[in-house]
Amino acid sequence: MRTLDKFRIDIAGLSETRLTGFGTLNSETYHILYSGLETRKEAGVGMALSSRAKKCLVDWEPIDERILCARFATSQAKLTVIVVYAPTNDTMIRPRMIFIAGCQMLLLKRIGTIL
């Protein structure tokens, strides 16, 4: 988190968080949204938000352990940020297809709100 703070990054996507379930965590300088598997500490995605970004957060949706979506409203625009952790090409076909379908469903749902 020090690196994010040093470079004054307001929103950062995180992968391989290895946290179970979904929820939020707070550090001294960042608010973390995360989504992971229910029982195993594998994969997982997250989003680190500065206090400034957290004030603009409208809502967020933990899709699964590989996809997380958050919506923000600023004085300039509405913004949707999607964090993904794609399976590698050597992963079996079924998990890759599930991942692609999840991305497609989210994009269709958010059409018009994605910048």
Summary of the structure (lengths in Angstrom):
residues: 115
radius of gyration: 14.4
end to end distance: 25.7
largest distance: 43.9
contacts: 318
relative contact order: 0.16
helix: 25%
strand: 38%
